[in-house]
Amino acid sequence: MGGSSTLASICCFLLLLSLACCKTVKRDVKALNEIKASLGWRVVYAWVGDDPCGDGDLPPWSGVTCSQQGDYRVVTELEVYAVSIVGPFPTAVTNLLDLTRLDLHNNKLTGPIPPQIGRLKHLKILNLRWNKLQDILPPEIGELKKLTHLYLSFNNFKGEIPVELANLPELRYLYLHENRFTGKIPPELGNLKNLRHLDVGNNHLTGTLRDLIRNGDCFPSLRNLYLNNNHLSGGLPDQLANLTNLEILYLSYNKMTGPVTPKLADIPRLTYLYLDHNAFTGRIPVGLYKHPFLKELYIEGNQFKPGAKPKGTHKVLEVADTEFVF
């Protein structure tokens, strides 16, 4: 036992030694020093020295993670969040070509995401939520083929949701809520085989669920679908029953009409169903009251016939992106 512990310590020491002996690739040193020099980033007081990966007795810069590639070190992660960084999105970040994680959430970044974001071909996690970013989303985001987590909520993005997001085959979590998006949700997003969570709530989106769920094999992995607080119209199509992994369907505060399809009761793992504050009519299918997994059914603010009753304790639904899920 002691021998294995000693061996692990030696390996760790050798790794740190090798990193210390290597030089950081000039491209990354230049990029991060450009960011450091900008006025809005002077709050990053822990960035001491010129080498972001550390130099001699100086440790790596806070929030910067480096890895060794051959004889050089490269920056693979940049996490600088909740430190009140102000100013435009730092375009120099897009020169960190080996980044796998970029987390700048909960700052005061403004302006658009530059189209150069598409250069970060190794990026897996992009977290820019809780900023003041604006303008349209650049279609170049669709070039980040390794992206699994995209957090852009609580900004001021506008325009349509780019169809290019459907070009991200590894995408699992897509958070776009609390922005100013307009138009229809691209039905092509249904082709994302790994997408588990889609949140586009609190925007100005239009269209119908029938537009979004066009065929029987779309959204095969989707568990959570948040479409609340938009301008969606139309009814509840039978095709919803094809979302066999769905657990949360959040449709509150839209302009949807018509009866509630009994097919909703065929979704085997449906746990939370929010239909409140629309213009639905008719009766609630008995199957929903008998559903073995359904805990919460919100129906207030509709035009149901007398006798329609909610189900569950009606707790406030928490915003799901307050923490990462891996």
C-alpha positions as CSV (number, residue, x, y, z in Angstrom):
1,M,0.0,0.0,0.0
2,G,2.8,2.4,1.0
3,G,4.7,1.5,-2.2
4,S,1.8,2.4,-4.5
5,S,1.3,5.7,-2.6
6,T,5.0,6.5,-3.0
7,L,4.9,5.6,-6.7
8,A,1.9,7.9,-7.2
9,S,3.7,10.7,-5.5
10,I,6.8,10.2,-7.7
11,C,4.7,10.2,-10.9
12,C,2.9,13.4,-9.8
13,F,6.2,15.0,-9.0
14,L,7.7,14.0,-12.4
15,L,4.6,15.4,-14.2
16,L,4.9,18.7,-12.4
17,L,8.6,18.8,-13.1
18,S,8.1,18.1,-16.8
19,L,5.5,20.9,-17.0
20,A,7.9,23.2,-15.2
21,C,10.7,22.5,-17.6
22,C,8.6,22.9,-20.7
23,K,8.0,26.3,-22.3
24,T,4.4,27.5,-23.0
25,V,3.6,27.8,-26.7
26,K,4.1,31.5,-27.6
27,R,0.6,31.7,-29.2
28,D,-1.0,31.0,-25.8
29,V,1.3,33.3,-23.9
30,K,0.6,36.1,-26.3
31,A,-3.2,35.6,-26.2
32,L,-3.5,35.6,-22.5
33,N,-1.2,38.5,-22.0
34,E,-3.3,40.5,-24.4
35,I,-6.4,39.6,-22.3
36,K,-4.6,40.5,-19.1
37,A,-3.6,43.9,-20.5
38,S,-7.1,44.9,-21.4
39,L,-8.7,47.3,-18.9
40,G,-11.7,45.1,-18.0
41,W,-9.5,42.2,-17.0
42,R,-7.3,44.1,-14.4
43,V,-9.6,42.6,-11.8
44,V,-7.8,39.3,-12.4
45,Y,-5.2,40.3,-9.8
46,A,-3.9,36.7,-9.4
47,W,-2.3,36.7,-12.9
48,V,1.3,37.3,-11.9
49,G,4.2,37.0,-14.3
50,D,4.2,36.6,-18.1
51,D,3.7,32.9,-18.4
52,P,0.1,31.8,-17.8
53,C,1.2,28.2,-17.2
54,G,3.7,29.3,-14.5
55,D,7.3,30.1,-14.6
56,G,10.0,29.1,-12.1
57,D,8.6,29.9,-8.6
58,L,5.5,31.5,-10.1
59,P,2.4,29.2,-10.2
60,P,0.0,29.0,-13.2
61,W,-2.4,31.9,-13.4
62,S,-5.7,31.5,-11.5
63,G,-8.3,29.8,-13.6
64,V,-5.8,28.7,-16.2
65,T,-5.1,25.0,-16.8
66,C,-2.3,23.8,-18.9
67,S,-1.3,20.5,-20.4
68,Q,1.9,19.2,-22.1
69,Q,2.0,18.5,-25.8
70,G,5.4,17.3,-26.9
71,D,8.0,19.8,-25.7
72,Y,5.6,22.6,-25.0
73,R,2.7,23.4,-22.7
74,V,-0.6,24.6,-24.0
75,V,-3.6,26.2,-22.3
76,T,-6.5,23.7,-22.2
77,E,-9.0,25.4,-19.8
78,L,-9.8,29.0,-18.9
79,E,-12.2,29.5,-16.0
80,V,-12.6,33.1,-14.9
81,Y,-16.0,33.7,-13.6
82,A,-17.9,35.9,-11.1
83,V,-15.1,38.5,-10.9
84,S,-17.0,41.4,-12.6
85,I,-15.0,41.4,-15.8
86,V,-16.3,44.2,-18.0
87,G,-16.0,45.0,-21.7
88,P,-16.4,43.1,-24.9
89,F,-15.9,39.4,-25.3
90,P,-12.0,39.0,-25.5
91,T,-11.4,37.9,-29.1
92,A,-7.8,36.9,-28.1
93,V,-9.4,33.9,-26.4
94,T,-10.1,32.4,-29.8
95,N,-6.3,32.1,-30.3
96,L,-6.2,29.5,-27.5
97,L,-6.7,26.7,-30.0
98,D,-6.3,23.8,-27.6
99,L,-9.1,25.0,-25.2
100,T,-11.5,22.3,-24.1
101,R,-13.3,24.4,-21.5
102,L,-14.1,28.1,-21.6
103,D,-16.0,29.4,-18.6
104,L,-16.5,33.2,-18.3
105,H,-20.0,33.1,-16.7
106,N,-21.4,35.7,-14.3
107,N,-19.3,38.6,-15.4
108,K,-20.3,41.8,-17.3
109,L,-19.1,41.0,-20.8
110,T,-20.9,42.9,-23.6
111,G,-21.2,42.9,-27.3
112,P,-21.4,39.9,-29.6
113,I,-19.6,36.5,-29.5
114,P,-17.0,36.9,-32.3
115,P,-17.3,34.6,-35.3
116,Q,-13.7,33.5,-34.6
117,I,-15.2,31.3,-31.8
118,G,-15.4,28.6,-34.5
119,R,-11.6,28.2,-34.3
120,L,-11.8,26.4,-31.0
121,K,-12.2,23.0,-32.5
122,H,-11.4,21.1,-29.2
123,L,-13.9,23.0,-27.1
124,K,-16.2,20.8,-25.1
125,I,-17.7,23.2,-22.6
126,L,-18.7,26.8,-23.4
127,N,-20.2,28.7,-20.4
128,L,-21.1,32.4,-21.0
129,R,-24.3,32.6,-19.0
130,W,-25.1,35.6,-16.8
131,N,-23.4,38.3,-18.8
132,K,-24.6,41.1,-21.0
133,L,-23.7,39.7,-24.3
134,Q,-25.9,40.7,-27.2
135,D,-26.5,40.5,-31.0
136,I,-27.1,37.3,-32.9
137,L,-25.3,34.1,-32.2
138,P,-22.6,33.5,-34.8
139,P,-23.3,30.4,-37.0
140,E,-19.6,29.5,-36.5
141,I,-20.6,28.0,-33.1
142,G,-21.8,25.1,-35.3
143,E,-18.2,24.4,-36.1
144,L,-17.4,23.3,-32.5
145,K,-17.9,19.6,-33.2
146,K,-16.7,18.4,-29.8
147,L,-19.0,20.7,-27.8
148,T,-21.1,18.8,-25.2
149,H,-22.3,21.7,-23.0
150,L,-23.4,25.1,-24.2
151,Y,-24.5,27.7,-21.6
152,L,-25.7,31.0,-23.1
153,S,-28.6,31.8,-20.8
154,F,-29.3,35.2,-19.1
155,N,-27.8,37.4,-21.8
156,N,-29.3,39.7,-24.4
157,F,-28.9,37.6,-27.6
158,K,-31.4,38.3,-30.3
159,G,-32.4,37.0,-33.7
160,E,-33.2,33.4,-34.6
161,I,-31.6,30.4,-32.9
162,P,-29.0,29.4,-35.6
163,V,-29.8,26.1,-37.3
164,E,-26.0,25.5,-37.3
165,L,-26.4,24.3,-33.7
166,A,-27.8,21.1,-35.2
167,N,-24.2,20.4,-36.5
168,L,-23.0,19.7,-32.9
169,P,-23.1,15.9,-32.8
170,E,-21.9,15.6,-29.2
171,L,-24.1,18.3,-27.7
172,R,-25.9,17.1,-24.5
173,Y,-26.9,20.3,-22.7
174,L,-28.2,23.5,-24.5
175,Y,-29.2,26.4,-22.4
176,L,-30.6,29.5,-24.2
177,H,-33.2,30.8,-21.8
178,E,-33.6,34.4,-20.7
179,N,-32.6,36.0,-23.9
180,R,-34.4,37.8,-26.8
181,F,-34.5,35.1,-29.4
182,T,-37.3,35.3,-32.0
183,G,-38.6,33.1,-34.8
184,K,-39.1,29.4,-34.7
185,I,-37.0,26.8,-32.9
186,P,-35.0,24.9,-35.6
187,P,-36.6,21.5,-35.9
188,E,-33.1,20.3,-37.0
189,L,-32.2,20.3,-33.3
190,G,-34.2,17.0,-33.2
191,N,-31.3,15.4,-35.1
192,L,-29.0,15.8,-32.1
193,K,-28.8,12.2,-30.9
194,N,-27.1,13.0,-27.6
195,L,-29.2,16.1,-26.5
196,R,-30.6,15.5,-23.1
197,H,-31.6,19.0,-22.0
198,L,-33.0,21.8,-24.2
199,D,-34.0,25.1,-22.5
200,V,-35.2,28.0,-24.6
201,G,-37.7,29.4,-22.1
202,N,-38.2,33.2,-21.5
203,N,-37.6,34.3,-25.1
204,H,-39.9,35.6,-27.9
205,L,-40.1,32.4,-29.9
206,T,-43.1,31.5,-32.1
207,G,-44.3,28.4,-34.0
208,T,-45.8,25.2,-32.8
209,L,-44.8,21.9,-31.3
210,R,-45.8,20.2,-34.5
211,D,-43.2,22.3,-36.3
212,L,-40.5,21.2,-33.8
213,I,-41.4,17.5,-33.5
214,R,-42.0,16.4,-37.0
215,N,-41.1,12.7,-37.0
216,G,-40.9,9.7,-34.8
217,D,-37.1,9.6,-34.3
218,C,-36.3,13.1,-33.3
219,F,-34.8,14.0,-29.9
220,P,-34.1,10.4,-29.0
221,S,-32.2,11.2,-25.8
222,L,-34.1,14.3,-24.6
223,R,-35.1,14.3,-20.9
224,N,-35.9,17.9,-20.2
225,L,-37.7,20.3,-22.6
226,Y,-38.2,23.8,-21.4
227,L,-40.3,26.0,-23.8
228,N,-42.0,28.2,-21.2
229,N,-42.7,31.9,-21.5
230,N,-42.7,32.3,-25.2
231,H,-45.3,32.9,-27.9
232,L,-45.8,29.3,-29.0
233,S,-49.2,28.5,-30.5
234,G,-51.1,25.4,-31.8
235,G,-51.9,22.3,-29.9
236,L,-50.2,19.3,-28.3
237,P,-49.4,16.8,-31.1
238,D,-49.6,13.1,-30.7
239,Q,-45.9,12.9,-31.7
240,L,-44.9,14.0,-28.2
241,A,-45.4,10.4,-27.2
242,N,-42.3,9.6,-29.4
243,L,-40.1,11.4,-26.9
244,T,-39.8,8.3,-24.8
245,N,-37.0,9.5,-22.5
246,L,-38.8,12.8,-21.6
247,E,-39.1,13.6,-17.9
248,I,-39.9,17.3,-17.9
249,L,-42.2,19.1,-20.3
250,Y,-42.5,22.8,-19.5
251,L,-45.0,24.7,-21.6
252,S,-46.2,27.3,-19.2
253,Y,-47.1,30.9,-20.3
254,N,-47.5,30.4,-24.1
255,K,-50.5,30.7,-26.4
256,M,-51.2,27.1,-27.0
257,T,-54.7,25.9,-27.7
258,G,-56.9,22.8,-28.1
259,P,-57.3,19.6,-26.1
260,V,-54.6,17.7,-24.2
261,T,-53.8,14.6,-26.2
262,P,-54.1,11.3,-24.3
263,K,-50.8,10.3,-25.9
264,L,-49.0,12.3,-23.2
265,A,-49.7,9.5,-20.8
266,D,-47.7,7.1,-23.0
267,I,-44.5,8.9,-22.2
268,P,-43.1,6.3,-19.8
269,R,-40.9,8.5,-17.6
270,L,-42.9,11.8,-17.7
271,T,-42.5,13.3,-14.2
272,Y,-43.3,17.0,-14.5
273,L,-45.8,18.4,-16.9
274,Y,-46.5,22.2,-17.0
275,L,-49.4,23.2,-19.1
276,D,-50.5,26.3,-17.1
277,H,-51.4,29.7,-18.5
278,N,-52.2,28.8,-22.0
279,A,-55.6,28.4,-23.7
280,F,-56.1,24.6,-23.6
281,T,-59.6,23.3,-23.6
282,G,-61.6,20.1,-22.9
283,R,-60.7,17.6,-20.1
284,I,-57.5,16.2,-18.7
285,P,-57.0,12.6,-19.9
286,V,-57.5,10.1,-17.1
287,G,-54.2,8.5,-18.0
288,L,-52.3,11.4,-16.7
289,Y,-53.8,11.1,-13.2
290,K,-53.0,7.4,-13.3
291,H,-49.4,7.8,-14.7
292,P,-47.0,6.0,-12.3
293,F,-44.2,8.6,-12.6
294,L,-46.1,11.9,-13.0
295,K,-45.6,13.9,-9.8
296,E,-46.6,17.4,-10.9
297,L,-49.3,18.5,-13.3
298,Y,-49.9,22.2,-13.6
299,I,-53.1,23.2,-15.4
300,E,-54.0,26.6,-14.0
301,G,-54.9,29.5,-16.3
302,N,-56.5,27.5,-19.1
303,Q,-60.1,26.8,-20.3
304,F,-60.6,23.3,-19.2
305,K,-64.0,21.9,-18.4
306,P,-65.1,21.8,-14.7
307,G,-63.6,19.0,-12.8
308,A,-60.0,19.4,-14.1
309,K,-57.6,19.2,-11.2
310,P,-53.9,19.7,-10.9
311,K,-51.7,17.0,-9.5
312,G,-48.9,17.2,-7.0
313,T,-47.7,19.7,-4.4
314,H,-46.9,22.5,-6.9
315,K,-43.5,23.5,-5.9
316,V,-41.6,26.3,-7.7
317,L,-39.6,24.8,-10.5
318,E,-35.9,25.7,-10.1
319,V,-33.8,26.9,-12.9
320,A,-31.8,23.8,-13.9
321,D,-28.5,25.4,-15.0
322,T,-27.4,26.7,-11.7
323,E,-24.8,24.0,-11.7
324,F,-23.1,21.8,-14.2
325,V,-24.3,18.3,-14.7
326,F,-21.7,15.8,-16.0
